[in-house]
Amino acid sequence: MKTSSDITRRAFMTRTAGAAGAFTLGHCLFTTATETPASERITVGAIGLSGRGQYILNSFLQYPDVQVVAVCDAIGTRREGAKKAVDEHYGNQDCRTYIDWRELIAQDDIDAVMIATGDNNHSLVSVYAARAGKDIYCEKPLSVSIAESRAVVDAVEQHARIFQCGTQRRNVGNFVFARELAISGALGKIHTVYAEKAWADSRFHFKVLPEQATPKYEEVAWDLWLGGAAWRPYNDQYHTGFWRNHGDFSGGSITEWGSHTVDMCQWALGADHTSPVTYESINAQGDIEAVYADGTKLILKKGLRFGSCPVRFEGDEGWVETGDDNIIETFPASLAANRHFSGGYPADNHVREFLNCIKSRQQPRSTAESAHRSITACHCSNIAFRLGRPVTWDPEKEEFPGDEAANRMRYRAMREPYMI
C-alpha cells in the first residue's frame, strides 16, 4: 500500500523528470534573432561599473536585441574602461559617458538602466530611475535600510516599471530545482530553512578613515559616490572595498549573502510578500533564528556546504541542500538521482528574463516586492544583532510593534540632495 508521502514523491519525480533539461529548454525560448533592427532594440544605460557592474554589462551586451548607449560611474577609470568595452563590441565610438547618474536617467533615448553601484546607492538610483520612466535591473542587496527598499517598491508600482533585482539564482538550474522540491510537497511540510551568511560573524562598523587629498571630479566624483550616506573626508579605501563592512554603506555579512540566500528561502516558502515575525541572535557570532507567522524557522548562519551562497530546506519527510558549486544533496537520495547542473551562478538567464519582461510588461521572478521582503528579513536580523535582544516584526504594517529603538533603525538619515 502506498503512503501519501510515496504518492507525493512519485508525482514530483514524474513531473520533474529531466528537470535540468526542462530548465534549459525553457530558457531556449529566451533566444533572439541574430540580427535585430535598431528600431526594435532595447536601449540600456549602465550605472556602476566595478567588477560586478562590468560582468552584468557583458550579459546585456551579448544579446542582439539590446543596444547599450551610455555608461556612468563616479570613478573615471571604470567609466572609460566600460566605454571602451562597449565601443569595441559595437565597432563604433557611440557610447556616451556620464559622471552623474541623474544625467543618464534623464536621457529620453534610454529604455532601461542597469544599476550596479555600491549597495549604498541601489535604492536611491532605482527610485529616481523609476520616476524617470526607466525599467530597472538593479544589483543586490536592494537597500541599506528597510524604508529605502520600500520606497523602491512604491516607485516601481506608481510608475508601472519593470524591475528585476539581481538575485540571479532564481534563474540558475540547481537552485530552481531545490525550490521546486520544496514547493512540490516531496519534502513534506517545510519546517526549517537555512540561509548562509558571508562570514562567520555578523560584525560591521561605522569607522571614519583619515582624510586624503580629494581627487579631481572627473577622476572620483566623491560626493556622488557617497550619495545618501553621511559626509566624510575622502579616502580611497572606501571605494576599493572598505565599504563592504561599513554600516553606512552595507549590512555586513548578513546582507552580503543573505540578499541571495534569504531570498531563495523566501521563494521556496512562497513568502515573497511577507517576512519572518520574530528575530533573535542565537550566539556570539550573530547567527540568527527568525520565525514566520506559521512557525517555520529561518536560520542565518555560516557553515552550510556546497560553495558560496548555499541554502538548505528541511521538511518533515526529507531535505535538500545546494550551493554555487552545483552539487545537490537530498534525503531521500532518490529525489536528486541523475540530476546534473552546470556550476557557478551565471546571470545571463536572469538578464534575459528581464529583457523579455520589458517586452511583455510582465514582472520577472525577482520583483521589487520580493527583493524588499527578503532584504527586510536581513535588516531585521541585523537590528536584533545590534540591539543584542530579540525583536518582533509586523510584516503588514512594516514596523516593530511598541519598540521605539528598533523602529528608529528602519531608516537612515539621507544627505541632501540624495534623498528619497
C-alpha positions as CSV (number, residue, x, y, z in Angstrom):
1,M,0.0,0.0,0.0
2,K,1.4,3.4,-1.0
3,T,1.6,6.1,1.7
4,S,0.7,9.7,0.9
5,S,4.4,10.6,1.0
6,D,5.1,7.9,-1.6
7,I,2.5,9.3,-3.8
8,T,3.8,12.9,-3.4
9,R,7.3,11.9,-4.2
10,R,6.3,9.8,-7.2
11,A,4.3,12.7,-8.5
12,F,7.2,15.0,-8.1
13,M,9.7,12.7,-9.7
14,T,7.3,12.3,-12.7
15,R,6.7,16.0,-13.0
16,T,10.4,16.9,-12.8
17,A,12.0,14.1,-14.7
18,G,14.9,15.6,-16.5
19,A,14.4,18.8,-14.7
20,A,17.8,20.2,-15.7
21,G,16.9,19.6,-19.3
22,A,13.5,21.1,-18.9
23,F,15.0,24.2,-17.4
24,T,17.5,24.5,-20.3
25,L,14.7,24.0,-22.9
26,G,12.6,26.6,-21.2
27,H,15.3,29.2,-21.5
28,C,15.8,28.4,-25.2
29,L,12.7,30.4,-25.5
30,F,14.8,33.4,-24.5
31,T,16.9,33.3,-27.6
32,T,16.6,36.1,-30.1
33,A,17.3,36.6,-33.7
34,T,20.9,37.1,-34.6
35,E,20.0,40.5,-36.2
36,T,17.6,42.9,-34.6
37,P,16.7,46.2,-36.3
38,A,18.0,49.1,-34.4
39,S,14.4,50.5,-34.0
40,E,13.4,47.3,-32.1
41,R,16.4,47.1,-29.7
42,I,16.1,47.9,-26.0
43,T,18.3,50.8,-25.3
44,V,20.2,50.4,-22.0
45,G,22.3,52.7,-19.8
46,A,24.7,51.1,-17.3
47,I,25.2,52.8,-13.9
48,G,28.0,51.4,-11.7
49,L,30.9,49.7,-13.5
50,S,33.1,48.0,-10.9
51,G,33.7,44.2,-11.2
52,R,30.1,43.2,-10.8
53,G,28.9,46.0,-13.0
54,Q,31.3,45.0,-15.8
55,Y,30.1,41.4,-15.5
56,I,26.4,42.3,-15.8
57,L,27.1,44.8,-18.6
58,N,28.7,42.0,-20.6
59,S,25.5,39.9,-20.0
60,F,23.5,42.7,-21.6
61,L,26.0,43.2,-24.5
62,Q,25.7,39.6,-25.7
63,Y,22.0,40.0,-26.7
64,P,21.4,41.3,-30.2
65,D,18.1,42.9,-29.2
66,V,20.0,45.2,-26.8
67,Q,21.9,48.4,-27.5
68,V,24.0,49.8,-24.7
69,V,24.1,53.5,-25.4
70,A,25.6,55.0,-22.2
71,V,27.7,54.2,-19.2
72,C,28.1,56.0,-15.9
73,D,30.4,55.7,-12.9
74,A,31.7,58.1,-10.3
75,I,35.2,56.6,-10.9
76,G,36.8,57.8,-14.1
77,T,38.9,54.7,-14.9
78,R,35.8,52.5,-14.6
79,R,33.8,54.8,-16.8
80,E,36.3,55.0,-19.5
81,G,37.0,51.2,-19.4
82,A,33.3,50.5,-19.8
83,K,33.0,52.9,-22.8
84,K,36.0,51.2,-24.4
85,A,34.4,47.7,-24.0
86,V,31.0,48.9,-25.4
87,D,32.6,50.7,-28.4
88,E,34.8,47.7,-29.2
89,H,31.7,45.4,-29.0
90,Y,29.7,47.5,-31.5
91,G,32.7,48.6,-33.6
92,N,32.0,52.4,-33.2
93,Q,32.6,55.3,-30.8
94,D,28.9,56.0,-30.0
95,C,28.7,55.0,-26.3
96,R,28.2,58.1,-24.2
97,T,29.7,58.6,-20.7
98,Y,28.3,60.3,-17.7
99,I,29.7,61.0,-14.3
100,D,26.3,61.9,-12.7
101,W,23.7,59.1,-12.9
102,R,21.0,61.7,-12.8
103,E,22.1,63.0,-16.2
104,L,22.0,59.5,-17.6
105,I,18.5,58.7,-16.5
106,A,17.2,62.0,-17.9
107,Q,18.0,60.8,-21.4
108,D,14.9,60.2,-23.5
109,D,16.6,57.6,-25.7
110,I,17.2,55.1,-22.8
111,D,14.6,52.5,-22.1
112,A,16.2,50.7,-19.2
113,V,19.0,51.0,-16.8
114,M,21.4,48.5,-15.2
115,I,22.3,49.6,-11.6
116,A,25.4,48.1,-10.0
117,T,26.6,50.9,-7.8
118,G,27.8,50.2,-4.3
119,D,25.0,48.9,-2.0
120,N,24.6,52.4,-0.6
121,N,23.0,53.8,-3.7
122,H,21.0,50.9,-5.1
123,S,17.6,52.1,-3.7
124,L,18.4,55.8,-4.4
125,V,19.2,55.3,-8.1
126,S,16.3,52.8,-8.5
127,V,13.7,55.3,-7.2
128,Y,15.0,58.1,-9.4
129,A,15.1,55.8,-12.4
130,A,11.5,54.7,-11.9
131,R,10.4,58.3,-11.6
132,A,12.2,58.9,-14.9
133,G,10.2,56.2,-16.6
134,K,13.1,53.7,-16.9
135,D,12.8,49.9,-16.5
136,I,15.3,48.7,-14.0
137,Y,17.8,45.9,-13.4
138,C,19.3,46.5,-10.0
139,E,22.0,44.6,-8.3
140,K,21.5,43.2,-4.8
141,P,21.2,43.9,-1.9
142,L,18.3,46.2,-2.8
143,S,18.9,48.6,0.2
144,V,20.8,49.5,3.3
145,S,17.6,50.2,5.2
146,I,14.0,48.9,5.3
147,A,12.5,52.2,4.4
148,E,14.7,52.6,1.3
149,S,13.7,49.3,-0.3
150,R,10.0,50.0,0.4
151,A,10.5,53.3,-1.4
152,V,11.7,51.3,-4.5
153,V,8.6,49.1,-4.4
154,D,6.3,52.2,-4.2
155,A,8.1,54.0,-7.0
156,V,8.1,50.9,-9.3
157,E,4.4,50.4,-8.7
158,Q,3.5,54.1,-9.1
159,H,5.3,54.5,-12.4
160,A,4.4,51.0,-13.8
161,R,8.0,50.0,-14.4
162,I,9.6,46.5,-14.9
163,F,12.0,45.7,-12.1
164,Q,14.4,42.8,-11.8
165,C,16.7,42.5,-8.7
166,G,20.0,40.9,-9.5
167,T,19.3,37.8,-7.3
168,Q,20.1,35.6,-10.3
169,R,19.9,32.3,-8.5
170,R,16.2,32.4,-9.2
171,N,17.2,31.6,-12.8
172,V,20.0,29.1,-12.0
173,G,19.1,25.5,-12.5
174,N,20.2,23.7,-9.3
175,F,18.6,26.4,-7.1
176,V,15.4,26.3,-9.2
177,F,15.3,22.5,-8.8
178,A,15.8,22.8,-5.0
179,R,12.9,25.3,-4.8
180,E,10.7,23.0,-6.9
181,L,11.4,20.2,-4.4
182,A,10.3,22.5,-1.5
183,I,7.0,23.6,-3.1
184,S,6.1,20.2,-4.5
185,G,5.5,18.5,-1.2
186,A,8.2,16.0,-1.9
187,L,9.9,17.0,1.3
188,G,6.7,17.1,3.3
189,K,5.8,20.2,5.3
190,I,8.9,22.6,5.4
191,H,9.7,23.4,9.0
192,T,13.2,25.0,8.7
193,V,15.2,26.8,6.0
194,Y,18.8,27.7,6.3
195,A,20.5,30.7,4.6
196,E,24.2,31.1,4.5
197,K,25.7,34.4,5.6
198,A,29.0,35.6,4.1
199,W,31.3,35.4,7.2
200,A,31.4,33.6,10.5
201,D,30.5,36.7,12.4
202,S,28.0,39.5,11.8
203,R,30.0,42.5,12.9
204,F,30.1,45.7,11.0
205,H,31.3,49.2,11.9
206,F,31.0,52.9,11.3
207,K,34.6,53.9,11.2
208,V,35.8,57.2,9.6
209,L,39.1,56.9,7.8
210,P,41.7,59.6,7.8
211,E,41.4,62.3,5.1
212,Q,43.3,62.1,1.9
213,A,43.5,64.8,-0.9
214,T,40.3,64.7,-2.8
215,P,40.8,63.8,-6.5
216,K,39.6,65.8,-9.4
217,Y,35.8,65.4,-10.0
218,E,36.5,63.6,-13.3
219,E,38.7,61.1,-11.5
220,V,36.5,60.4,-8.5
221,A,33.2,62.2,-8.0
222,W,33.3,61.8,-4.3
223,D,30.0,63.5,-3.4
224,L,28.2,61.3,-6.0
225,W,29.9,58.1,-4.7
226,L,28.8,58.9,-1.2
227,G,25.2,59.5,-2.3
228,G,22.8,59.5,0.6
229,A,25.4,58.4,3.2
230,A,26.8,60.9,5.8
231,W,29.5,63.1,4.5
232,R,33.1,62.1,5.4
233,P,36.5,63.2,4.1
234,Y,37.8,61.4,1.0
235,N,39.8,58.2,1.5
236,D,40.4,55.8,-1.5
237,Q,39.9,52.8,0.7
238,Y,36.2,53.4,0.9
239,H,35.5,52.8,-2.8
240,T,38.1,50.0,-3.1
241,G,36.4,47.6,-0.7
242,F,36.3,49.1,2.8
243,W,32.6,50.0,2.3
244,R,31.6,46.3,2.5
245,N,31.5,46.0,6.3
246,H,30.6,49.6,6.9
247,G,27.2,50.3,8.4
248,D,26.7,53.5,6.3
249,F,27.3,51.6,3.0
250,S,26.2,48.0,3.6
251,G,24.6,45.5,6.0
252,G,27.7,43.4,6.5
253,S,27.8,39.7,6.5
254,I,24.1,39.2,6.7
255,T,23.1,41.3,3.7
256,E,26.2,40.4,1.7
257,W,25.0,36.8,1.0
258,G,21.6,37.0,2.7
259,S,20.4,39.1,-0.2
260,H,20.7,35.8,-2.1
261,T,20.2,33.1,0.4
262,V,17.4,34.6,2.4
263,D,15.8,35.4,-1.0
264,M,16.0,31.7,-2.0
265,C,14.5,30.7,1.3
266,Q,11.6,33.2,0.9
267,W,11.0,32.0,-2.6
268,A,10.9,28.3,-1.6
269,L,8.4,29.1,1.2
270,G,6.1,31.1,-1.1
271,A,6.9,34.1,1.2
272,D,7.6,36.8,-1.4
273,H,5.1,39.1,0.1
274,T,6.0,38.7,3.8
275,S,8.9,38.2,6.2
276,P,9.5,36.4,9.5
277,V,7.8,38.0,12.5
278,T,10.5,37.3,15.2
279,Y,14.3,37.6,15.1
280,E,16.9,36.6,17.7
281,S,20.7,36.4,17.6
282,I,21.4,32.9,19.0
283,N,25.2,33.1,19.6
284,A,28.2,35.4,19.8
285,Q,28.8,35.1,16.1
286,G,25.5,36.7,15.4
287,D,23.8,33.7,13.8
288,I,20.0,34.5,13.6
289,E,16.9,32.4,14.2
290,A,13.9,34.0,12.6
291,V,10.4,32.6,12.8
292,Y,7.5,33.1,10.4
293,A,3.9,33.5,11.5
294,D,3.2,29.8,10.7
295,G,6.1,28.7,12.9
296,T,8.5,27.9,10.1
297,K,12.1,28.8,11.1
298,L,14.7,30.7,9.1
299,I,18.3,30.2,10.3
300,L,21.0,32.5,9.1
301,K,24.4,31.0,9.8
302,K,27.9,30.2,8.4
303,G,28.7,26.6,7.8
304,L,26.5,25.1,5.1
305,R,28.2,23.2,2.3
306,F,28.5,23.3,-1.5
307,G,30.1,26.5,-2.4
308,S,29.1,30.1,-1.9
309,C,25.6,31.1,-1.1
310,P,24.3,27.6,-0.2
311,V,20.8,27.0,1.2
312,R,19.1,24.1,2.9
313,F,15.3,23.4,3.0
314,E,14.1,20.8,5.6
315,G,10.7,19.2,5.7
316,D,9.2,16.5,7.9
317,E,9.8,13.9,5.2
318,G,13.1,15.0,3.6
319,W,15.5,17.8,2.9
320,V,17.6,19.4,0.1
321,E,20.8,21.4,0.2
322,T,22.6,23.1,-2.7
323,G,25.0,25.9,-3.5
324,D,27.1,27.5,-6.2
325,D,29.3,24.5,-6.9
326,N,26.2,22.9,-8.4
327,I,26.0,19.9,-6.0
328,I,22.6,18.9,-4.8
329,E,22.2,16.5,-1.9
330,T,18.8,15.3,-0.8
331,F,17.1,12.9,1.6
332,P,15.8,10.6,0.3
333,A,18.7,10.5,-2.2
334,S,16.4,9.3,-5.0
335,L,15.0,12.9,-5.2
336,A,18.2,14.1,-6.8
337,A,19.2,10.9,-8.7
338,N,20.6,11.7,-12.2
339,R,20.2,15.4,-11.7
340,H,23.2,17.3,-13.2
341,F,23.6,21.0,-13.4
342,S,26.4,23.3,-14.6
343,G,28.3,25.1,-11.9
344,G,28.5,28.7,-10.8
345,Y,25.9,31.4,-10.7
346,P,25.7,33.0,-14.2
347,A,23.5,36.0,-14.6
348,D,22.7,35.5,-18.3
349,N,19.3,33.9,-18.0
350,H,18.4,36.4,-15.3
351,V,19.2,39.3,-17.6
352,R,17.4,37.6,-20.5
353,E,14.3,37.2,-18.4
354,F,14.4,40.9,-17.6
355,L,14.6,41.8,-21.3
356,N,11.7,39.6,-22.2
357,C,9.7,41.2,-19.4
358,I,10.4,44.6,-20.8
359,K,8.7,43.4,-24.0
360,S,5.8,41.6,-22.3
361,R,5.3,44.1,-19.5
362,Q,5.1,41.2,-17.1
363,Q,7.2,41.4,-13.9
364,P,10.1,38.9,-13.6
365,R,10.9,36.4,-10.8
366,S,12.9,38.8,-8.7
367,T,10.5,41.7,-8.3
368,A,11.0,44.8,-6.2
369,E,8.5,43.5,-3.7
370,S,10.2,40.1,-3.3
371,A,13.6,41.8,-3.0
372,H,12.3,44.2,-0.5
373,R,10.8,41.4,1.7
374,S,13.9,39.3,1.7
375,I,16.3,42.2,2.4
376,T,13.8,43.3,5.1
377,A,14.4,39.9,6.8
378,C,18.2,40.6,6.6
379,H,17.8,44.1,8.1
380,C,15.6,42.9,10.9
381,S,18.2,40.3,11.7
382,N,20.9,43.0,11.8
383,I,18.7,45.1,14.1
384,A,18.2,42.2,16.5
385,F,22.0,41.6,16.5
386,R,22.9,45.3,17.0
387,L,20.3,45.7,19.8
388,G,21.5,42.5,21.5
389,R,18.0,41.2,22.0
390,P,15.0,39.6,20.2
391,V,12.7,41.8,18.1
392,T,9.2,41.3,16.8
393,W,8.2,42.5,13.3
394,D,4.8,43.2,11.8
395,P,5.2,42.5,8.1
396,E,1.8,44.0,7.3
397,K,2.4,47.4,8.9
398,E,6.2,47.1,8.4
399,E,7.1,48.1,11.9
400,F,8.3,46.7,15.2
401,P,5.2,47.0,17.5
402,G,5.9,49.1,20.5
403,D,9.7,49.0,20.0
404,E,10.9,52.6,19.6
405,A,14.6,51.7,19.4
406,A,14.1,49.1,16.7
407,N,11.7,51.3,14.7
408,R,14.2,54.1,14.5
409,M,16.6,51.6,12.8
410,R,14.1,51.1,9.9
411,Y,15.5,54.4,8.4
412,R,18.8,56.2,8.0
413,A,19.2,59.9,7.6
414,M,19.9,60.6,4.0
415,R,22.0,63.5,2.9
416,E,20.7,66.2,0.7
417,P,20.2,66.2,-2.2
418,Y,20.4,62.4,-2.3
419,M,17.0,61.7,-0.6
420,I,14.0,59.6,-1.4
